[in-house]
Amino acid sequence: FATDLCCFKWWLLRIENLKRFRTMHMGKFTRRRIVACIQIIVSISLIGWIFIKIDLEDTLKHLMALSVLELISCKMALAFLVIPAAIRWRWFVMKFMPEGMAPPGLGLSVRVISVNAALNQFLPSRIGGDLYRVVIAKSLGLSLIKSLGATVADRLTALIILIVISGGTKIWFSSGSSALSESQKLAL
């Protein structure tokens, strides 16, 4: 009888631990799903609100005024910007990595920046793409703080580059020495 009682207590304890384990892990999984659903609902709502508020006729009129060559050149410029951004992000991740860890390859960096750009184009906020970069850097072995630091350093560098380029083009266009048309200046 004592053996059966001990065995019964062991099974009860095992079942109780299993219930706690399932509750603990299913709770995290369910919370993540709820947060993801809320993010999707908010994003869809914001995109829907934007489409309700814009004037589609005016937008189509401006879109039809663009030449195909200008539209293709803008898309190609955006595609070519992925490579320097990938190189810059990879460099910052390598600088934040501890000694002995393998840095991400250029192919992975290009994929990460491509997904980052897609998320930034699709989601109403820019946080989605940057969060993705932090998660990927963390999966490469960096701590959360170092992953965040590499991404913030990359963003600050991109901001400085943008200021320098914008200032240079402002000076160039204000001097009147450019031979670009008004629509090309507007596209820049």
C-alpha positions in Angstrom: 0.0 0.0 0.0 2.8 2.4 0.8 4.4 1.8 -2.6 1.1 2.5 -4.3 0.6 5.7 -2.3 4.1 6.9 -3.1 3.6 6.1 -6.8 0.2 7.9 -6.7 1.8 11.0 -5.1 4.6 10.9 -7.7 2.0 10.8 -10.5 0.0 13.6 -9.0 3.1 15.7 -8.6 4.1 14.9 -12.2 0.7 15.9 -13.5 0.7 19.1 -11.5 4.2 20.0 -12.8 3.0 19.2 -16.4 0.0 21.5 -15.9 2.2 24.3 -14.6 4.6 23.8 -17.6 1.8 23.9 -20.1 0.2 26.9 -18.5 3.6 28.7 -18.4 4.6 28.0 -22.0 1.1 28.2 -23.5 0.6 31.5 -21.7 3.7 33.0 -23.4 2.7 31.5 -26.7 -0.9 32.9 -26.4 0.4 36.3 -25.3 2.7 36.5 -28.4 -0.2 35.5 -30.6 -2.5 38.2 -29.1 0.2 40.8 -29.4 0.8 39.8 -33.1 -2.9 39.9 -33.8 -3.2 43.4 -32.2 -0.3 44.6 -34.3 -1.9 43.2 -37.5 -5.2 44.7 -36.6 -3.7 48.2 -35.9 -1.6 48.1 -39.1 -4.6 47.1 -41.2 -6.7 49.7 -39.6 -4.1 52.4 -40.2 -3.7 51.4 -43.8 -7.4 51.4 -44.3 -7.7 54.8 -42.6 -5.0 56.2 -44.9 -6.9 54.8 -48.0 -10.1 56.4 -46.8 -8.5 59.8 -46.3 -6.5 60.0 -49.5 -7.9 61.4 -52.7 -7.6 58.5 -55.1 -8.3 60.6 -58.2 -5.6 63.1 -57.4 -3.2 60.4 -56.5 -3.8 58.6 -59.8 -3.5 61.9 -61.7 0.0 62.4 -60.2 1.0 58.8 -60.8 -0.1 59.0 -64.5 2.0 62.2 -64.9 5.2 60.2 -64.1 7.0 58.7 -67.0 7.8 55.0 -67.0 11.5 55.8 -67.1 11.4 58.0 -64.0 9.3 55.4 -62.1 11.7 52.6 -63.0 14.8 54.7 -62.1 13.3 55.5 -58.7 12.6 51.8 -58.0 16.0 50.8 -59.2 17.6 53.4 -56.9 15.7 52.0 -54.0 16.8 48.5 -54.9 20.5 49.6 -55.2 20.3 51.3 -51.8 19.8 47.9 -50.1 23.4 46.8 -50.8 25.2 49.8 -49.0 22.7 49.6 -46.2 23.4 45.8 -45.8 27.1 46.5 -45.8 26.7 49.2 -43.1 24.4 47.0 -40.9 26.8 44.1 -41.2 29.8 46.3 -40.2 28.0 47.5 -37.1 26.9 44.0 -36.1 30.5 42.8 -36.5 31.8 45.7 -34.3 29.3 44.8 -31.5 30.1 41.0 -31.7 32.4 39.5 -29.1 35.7 38.0 -30.2 35.4 34.6 -31.9 31.9 34.9 -33.1 31.2 34.5 -36.9 29.8 37.7 -38.4 26.8 37.5 -40.7 27.5 37.0 -44.4 26.8 39.6 -46.9 23.9 37.5 -48.4 22.2 37.3 -45.0 22.7 41.0 -44.5 21.1 41.8 -47.9 18.1 39.6 -47.0 17.7 41.2 -43.6 17.8 44.8 -45.1 15.4 43.7 -47.9 12.9 42.4 -45.3 13.6 45.6 -43.3 12.8 47.8 -46.3 9.6 45.7 -47.1 8.4 45.9 -43.5 9.1 49.7 -43.5 7.1 50.1 -46.7 4.2 47.9 -45.6 3.8 48.9 -41.9 2.7 52.4 -40.9 5.7 52.7 -38.5 9.4 52.2 -39.0 9.7 50.2 -35.9 8.9 46.8 -37.6 12.0 46.7 -39.8 14.3 47.8 -37.0 12.8 45.3 -34.6 13.4 42.6 -37.2 17.1 43.7 -37.4 17.4 43.5 -33.6 15.9 40.0 -33.5 18.2 38.8 -36.3 21.3 40.3 -34.6 20.2 38.7 -31.3 19.8 35.3 -33.1 23.4 35.7 -34.4 24.6 35.6 -30.8 24.5 39.2 -29.7 22.9 40.2 -26.5 19.7 42.3 -26.7 21.5 45.5 -25.6 24.3 44.9 -28.2 21.7 44.1 -30.9 19.8 47.2 -30.1 23.0 49.2 -30.0 24.1 48.0 -33.4 20.7 48.9 -34.9 20.7 52.3 -33.3 24.2 53.1 -34.4 23.3 52.0 -37.9 20.2 54.3 -37.9 22.2 57.3 -36.6 24.8 56.8 -39.3 22.1 56.6 -41.9 20.6 59.9 -40.5 24.0 61.6 -40.7 24.4 60.4 -44.3 20.9 61.6 -45.2 21.7 65.0 -43.7 24.9 65.3 -45.7 23.4 64.2 -48.9 20.3 66.4 -48.4 22.5 69.4 -47.6 24.7 68.8 -50.6 21.7 68.5 -53.0 20.1 71.6 -51.5 23.2 73.6 -52.1 23.6 72.2 -55.6 20.0 72.9 -56.6 19.9 76.4 -55.0 23.0 77.4 -57.1 21.0 76.9 -60.3 23.7 74.7 -61.9 21.6 71.6 -62.4 20.2 70.6 -65.8 17.4 68.4 -64.4 13.8 68.9 -65.2 11.3 70.0 -62.5 9.8 66.5 -62.3 13.2 65.0 -61.8 14.0 67.6 -59.1 10.7 66.7 -57.4 11.6 63.0 -57.6 14.9 63.7 -55.9 
